[in-house]
């Protein structure tokens, strides 16, 4: 395995292009909007009460807890997103707001370090009794990640110290030692948060506790199957209360498939990958590779979406990927991105960075509107508004993004992802520098003789022209290797240094690499075409067998009613006709659409329901837009998988 290290966010800044536009939107519009939502100030949106819960728990306000049992986690993710925003663009007003929330959190913490507004206010006698659905450690994990991010952005320790006290509380109560409890949270999250806290502080107790929570999972059926489902009590059999839903059906090294709740699975796999990176344990590496194969090659949508069933928001079986009833929760795609990044750092294999990119540009980014004020919780690959309104098995499918959710895990999650997207660009090890993702940026990477500063430019994902300039290479740094990912979707590539074609090779992991004595001012150019590709699913995927999806670069495309009229299922794409890029209408400057040729099957209202008559069709254009941008021009049909001949 590789011993690669990522850059801190402070070491890299997106400077232009696709991601600069989105980060600016998050910092200037989305973070203030979400703060209003968390304070119940968005007209027509579902109330949150998340901030008010902390006001009440802190004694600053009167009232009772409101919301879902894991409402505290929304605050943690919002602070994390806002902290990344502060790293990108200082904002004293925002910092003051966060300081105020941190004060409330500190006042809400109990003397022994316990922290959870639901159990402190609504069920104080039930603390640490409902590991299945209590979400206590889940909330604590997200608050911990927010505290780490805020400390790294500002240097202020108040929130970090609160969460260190919380981590110490966990360490006193859970483990295998005397007077400790063997238990773990039904929703993984605390494990990866503890790994982050260990990486920040170097305190081995946090590493050991994270390892304990991972290793004990699946070994103690009574922890989860304790008959206490306080959050969502039901009568009869509870489909949400099954071992594999919690990834508790087997020890982690024996879990051969991506099973259960998709977000829970991703967060657990993240923690397993952290453990692998730090321990080098080959058995954990093999387990992760097995789970990756199951997830990505048998249970992932072409958009990087995960979870094909709304009931339990879960994986089902291999090849079961219905496009119209897909759940594909935004948080699951985000979790896949976080897992893929950890696998990239552990192995530097292109497949992980490719999958990260697929989920990032498609299954995650579709969860937020172009203006940042509307959100999808689920991300199906086919939507027909009339069907979505009429069928109960489509209740989860929305035809337009909405202002907020009662269960609002996704909005702050996508905000923290976009604000921290630069973290996925570079890594470094003793041999040199790796470039995994492409975006205009300025980065500072540590080296023995001092920082190496690299400027990246280009118009990715719209063009495959990547330009690097080594702004500053300390004298005496010697020879080192630069490696750049050649994406799986790329066409023929050219690689040059200082304007001359340079000798290089493609390593077995899928990266172009060149070793030389680099100097300040060296210019590197990687050019590859972005062919428009027609993708076909595995023949065992029943619902999409014989259909095609269109992809250019990392972007999956879809047809919308706004461009093609209704009844998108009647469109038939001609695979032999040229596909051309052209500006997409009504989606902002620079968004490339695709125009294909094909036919529309004619369907009259008065024809027989069944007939032996051959279908008639007329030639037509088929206009496609990036999947992430669908649903921004009003309600209408959408379809990723198209008929072809």
PyMOL commands that set and color helices and strands:
alter all, ss='L'
color gray80, all
select helices_A, chain A and resi 9-11+17-38+50-58+72-88+92-108+117-121+124-126+136-154+158-173+190-201+204-216+221-224+243-246+252-254+262-279+282-298+311-313+330-347+350-367+385-390+392-394+409-419+421-424+542-544+561-564+568-570+627-629
alter helices_A, ss='H'
color red, helices_A
select strands_A, chain A and resi 5-6+12-14+382-383+426-429+432-435+441-445+452-457+465-472+479-485+493-497+500-501+505-506+511-517+523-528+532-535+549-552+555-560+571-573+580-583+592-601+617-626+638-639+643-644
alter strands_A, ss='S'
color yellow, strands_A
deselect
rebuild
show_as cartoon
